[in-house]
Amino acid sequence: MHPETHLQLHDIRSAELRRHADDFRLAHSPAATRAPRTDIRTRLGWTMVELGLRVLPDRSAVPSGAPRPA
């Protein structure tokens, strides 16, 4: 391939990638409505942690010489 043709193709592709990156930044900007989702995610996460802590067995019931699970 001729070097000039290769450079032109590279310039076109890099311009396309920059345009896609700009579109992605605009679509995922902090100004987007993310506050309600973050609140729901936080509450769901802490609920899952609380549930996990309730499911775990009491450590005082395990003998001191017993192997620990990984």
Stockholm file with secondary structure:
# STOCKHOLM 1.0

chainA/1-70         MHPETHLQLHDIRSAELRRHADDFRLAHSPAATRAPRTDIRTRLGWTMVELGLRVLPDRSAVPSGAPRPA
#=GR chainA/1-70 SS CCHHHHHHHHHHHHHHHHHHHHHHHHHTCTTSSCHHHHHHHHHHHHHHHHHHHHHSCCGGGSCTTSCCCC
#=GC SS_cons        CCHHHHHHHHHHHHHHHHHHHHHHHHHTCTTSSCHHHHHHHHHHHHHHHHHHHHHSCCGGGSCTTSCCCC
//
